Amino acid sequence: MIEVPAEKAPDAGRFLEEWGLRRTGPAMRGWSALVLPVVAHDGTPAALKLQPLDEENEGEAAALRAWDGDGAVRLLRDDPATGTLLLERLDETRHLSAVADAREATRLLAGLLARLVAVPAPAGLRGLDAIAADMLDEVPDAVRAVAAEEDRLLLRDCAAAVREVAGEPGDRLLHWDLHFGNVLAADREPWLAIDPKPLAGDPGFELLPALANRFDPAEVLWRFDLMTEALGLDRARTVAWTLGRVLQDCLWDVEDGATALEGERVAVARLLLAR
């Protein structure tokens, strides 16, 4: 993935004026978004999220509308032309990543994830079928680009797993990036998911961020089993789609010039393949 500077986000002043918002605090910057704490004209606290549109976030408003606050931050208003969102105000100072007990944090995240993937994906979202097909097309070049035989084998193993399930890509509404830092405390519920990069697909494609975030190799298989059970997933299919998610990250790394595969997500794949 390529980081998009938040400075390229839509102009905040325009939406503050047009939507009758008053800024109440300093800006918060994410990977590609600028978020301003605001108060609406009726006194409702909210968050104005400005971001340059890309293929990952263009369905964010549609996803939040489909969830309608059930497990996720509620959408109050949006501007489809720019991707600007007015969101329910959550407590940005309290992330699920701050819960000291990582197992309890995983249980909480799994509960949210089960609610999110219960919703069918709205029409028009990017789909896991096309993503899987593109990944498989890129594998031969990536295999030639990496230096170590163990890394080439990992790419082949992940690709083989994806081929087994690619014919049934699924139709659930996926968050795609639900890790502990993308869950915030709220008044309406104890915890709510934020910042989806939505797509339509199999819920097995959702688990990797929570396996790699707060990474602990001794906990990976426990987390995997907990989330698989909480979501009611077939274990073999979920292993395959998790390996597919690792493949996606590896292909991005190779595209960026990497000749070796490393990091927490690669470690997750090796643990799943060795089980």
C-alpha positions in Angstrom: 0.0 0.0 0.0 1.0 3.6 -0.6 0.6 6.2 2.1 -1.4 9.2 0.9 -0.5 12.5 2.6 -3.4 13.8 4.7 -2.7 17.2 3.2 -4.4 15.9 0.0 -7.6 15.4 1.9 -10.6 17.6 1.0 -10.7 21.2 2.4 -11.9 21.2 6.0 -13.2 24.8 5.9 -15.7 24.0 3.3 -17.4 21.3 5.3 -17.2 23.1 8.6 -19.2 25.9 6.9 -21.6 23.9 4.7 -22.5 21.4 7.5 -22.7 23.9 10.3 -19.9 22.5 12.3 -17.7 24.1 15.0 -14.2 22.7 15.5 -13.5 21.8 19.2 -10.0 20.5 19.3 -6.7 19.7 17.4 -6.7 17.6 14.3 -5.9 13.9 14.5 -4.0 12.4 11.6 -4.2 8.8 10.5 -2.5 6.9 7.7 -4.3 8.9 5.0 -7.1 10.8 6.8 -7.5 14.0 8.8 -10.0 13.9 11.6 -11.4 17.0 13.3 -13.4 17.0 16.6 -16.4 19.1 16.0 -19.8 20.0 17.4 -22.9 20.2 15.1 -25.3 23.1 15.1 -27.6 21.2 17.5 -24.8 20.6 20.0 -24.1 17.0 18.9 -20.4 16.1 19.3 -19.0 14.5 16.1 -15.9 13.8 14.1 -15.2 15.2 10.7 -13.1 12.8 8.6 -11.5 14.1 5.5 -9.5 11.8 3.2 -8.5 11.4 -0.4 -10.7 8.9 -2.1 -9.0 5.6 -3.1 -10.1 2.1 -3.9 -9.9 1.0 -0.2 -12.0 3.7 1.4 -14.5 4.6 -1.4 -17.0 2.2 0.1 -16.6 3.4 3.7 -19.9 5.4 3.8 -21.9 2.5 2.3 -20.4 0.0 4.8 -21.1 2.3 7.8 -24.6 2.9 6.5 -25.2 -0.9 6.2 -23.9 -1.5 9.8 -26.0 1.4 11.1 -24.0 1.6 14.3 -24.2 -2.1 15.1 -20.6 -2.7 16.2 -19.2 0.2 14.3 -19.1 4.0 14.5 -22.3 5.6 13.2 -22.3 7.6 10.0 -24.1 10.9 10.5 -23.5 12.5 7.0 -21.3 12.1 4.0 -20.2 13.7 0.8 -19.8 11.0 -1.9 -17.9 13.2 -4.3 -15.0 13.7 -1.8 -15.3 10.8 0.6 -15.8 13.2 3.5 -17.6 11.7 6.5 -19.3 13.1 9.6 -19.1 10.5 12.2 -20.4 9.8 15.7 -17.8 11.1 18.2 -16.0 8.3 20.0 -13.3 8.5 22.7 -10.1 8.7 20.6 -8.0 8.5 23.8 -9.1 5.0 24.6 -8.2 2.3 22.1 -8.8 -1.5 22.6 -5.0 -1.8 22.3 -4.7 -0.3 25.7 -6.6 -3.1 27.4 -3.8 -4.8 29.3 -5.1 -8.4 29.0 -4.5 -9.2 25.3 -6.8 -12.2 25.5 -9.7 -10.1 26.9 -9.0 -7.6 24.1 -9.2 -10.4 21.5 -12.5 -11.6 22.9 -13.9 -8.1 22.7 -12.6 -7.7 19.1 -14.0 -11.1 18.1 -17.4 -10.1 19.4 -17.5 -7.0 17.3 -16.2 -8.8 14.3 -18.9 -11.4 14.5 -21.5 -8.7 14.4 -19.9 -6.9 11.5 -19.6 -9.9 9.2 -23.2 -11.0 9.9 -24.2 -8.2 7.5 -24.4 -8.9 3.7 -22.2 -6.6 1.7 -24.0 -3.8 -0.1 -23.9 -3.8 -3.9 -20.9 -2.1 -5.6 -18.2 -2.9 -3.1 -14.9 -4.3 -4.3 -15.0 -8.0 -4.0 -12.6 -10.7 -2.7 -13.1 -12.6 -6.0 -11.3 -10.0 -8.0 -8.7 -9.5 -5.3 -7.9 -13.2 -5.2 -7.6 -13.5 -9.0 -5.2 -10.5 -9.1 -3.1 -12.0 -6.4 -2.8 -15.3 -8.1 -1.7 -13.6 -11.3 1.1 -11.8 -9.5 2.5 -14.8 -7.7 4.9 -16.1 -10.4 6.7 -12.7 -10.7 6.9 -12.4 -6.9 8.3 -15.9 -6.6 11.1 -14.9 -9.0 11.8 -11.7 -7.1 12.4 -13.1 -3.6 15.9 -14.5 -2.8 15.4 -17.3 -0.3 13.9 -20.7 -1.2 11.8 -20.7 2.1 10.2 -17.4 1.0 9.4 -18.7 -2.5 7.9 -21.8 -0.8 5.8 -19.6 1.5 4.4 -17.6 -1.5 3.6 -20.9 -3.3 1.9 -22.4 -0.2 -0.2 -19.2 0.3 -1.2 -19.2 -3.4 -2.1 -22.9 -3.3 -4.4 -22.2 -0.3 -6.1 -19.3 -2.1 -6.7 -21.4 -5.2 -8.6 -23.9 -3.0 -11.1 -21.3 -1.8 -11.1 -18.7 -4.6 -14.2 -20.2 -6.2 -16.3 -19.3 -3.1 -15.1 -15.7 -2.2 -18.1 -15.0 0.0 -20.6 -12.1 0.2 -20.3 -10.7 3.8 -19.4 -7.1 4.6 -15.8 -7.1 5.7 -14.0 -4.4 7.6 -10.6 -5.6 6.3 -8.5 -3.8 8.9 -10.0 -4.6 12.3 -7.1 -4.6 14.7 -7.0 -3.4 18.3 -6.1 0.2 17.3 -9.2 0.4 15.2 -11.6 -0.1 18.1 -12.4 2.9 20.2 -14.4 3.3 23.5 -17.8 5.0 23.2 -20.7 6.2 25.2 -23.3 4.3 23.2 -21.5 1.0 23.5 -18.3 0.0 25.4 -16.3 -0.4 22.1 -17.0 0.3 18.4 -15.0 -0.3 15.3 -13.7 2.5 13.2 -11.9 3.1 9.9 -13.1 0.2 7.7 -11.7 -0.4 4.3 -14.7 -2.4 3.2 -15.1 -5.2 0.7 -17.4 -8.1 0.0 -16.0 -11.5 0.9 -15.4 -14.4 3.2 -15.0 -13.5 6.9 -11.9 -15.7 7.0 -10.1 -12.8 5.3 -10.7 -10.6 8.4 -8.6 -12.4 11.0 -5.0 -11.5 10.2 -4.9 -7.9 11.5 -5.8 -9.1 15.0 -3.3 -11.9 14.8 -0.4 -9.6 13.8 -1.3 -6.6 16.0 0.1 -6.9 19.5 2.0 -9.8 18.1 2.8 -12.7 20.3 3.8 -15.9 18.6 2.7 -18.0 21.6 -0.8 -16.5 21.3 -1.4 -16.7 17.5 -3.1 -20.0 17.4 -5.2 -19.3 20.5 -6.4 -16.1 18.9 -7.0 -17.8 15.6 -9.1 -20.5 17.2 -11.1 -18.0 19.4 -12.0 -15.8 16.4 -12.8 -18.8 14.2 -15.2 -20.1 16.8 -16.7 -16.7 17.6 -17.5 -16.1 13.9 -18.7 -19.6 13.3 -16.2 -20.2 10.5 -14.9 -23.4 8.9 -11.4 -23.7 10.2 -9.8 -25.0 7.0 -11.3 -22.2 4.8 -10.3 -19.6 7.4 -6.7 -20.8 7.4 -6.7 -20.5 3.6 -8.1 -17.0 3.5 -5.8 -15.9 6.3 -2.9 -17.2 4.2 -4.4 -15.2 1.3 -4.3 -12.1 3.4 -0.6 -12.8 4.2 -0.1 -13.3 0.4 -1.6 -9.9 -0.2 0.8 -8.2 2.1 3.8 -10.1 0.8 2.9 -9.1 -2.8 2.7 -5.5 -1.8 6.2 -5.8 -0.1 7.7 -7.4 -3.2 6.1 -4.7 -5.4 7.8 -2.1 -3.2 11.2 -3.8 -3.8 11.5 -6.4 -1.0 13.5 -9.5 -1.8 12.9 -11.2 1.6 9.7 -11.9 3.4 9.6 -10.9 7.0 7.5 -9.5 9.8 4.7 -10.5 12.1 2.3 -11.4 9.3 4.8 -13.8 7.7 5.4 -15.3 11.1 1.6 -15.9 11.4 1.6 -17.7 8.1 4.4 -20.0 9.1 2.7 -20.8 12.4 -0.5 -21.7 10.6 1.2 -23.8 8.0 3.2 -25.7 10.6 0.2 -26.6 12.7 
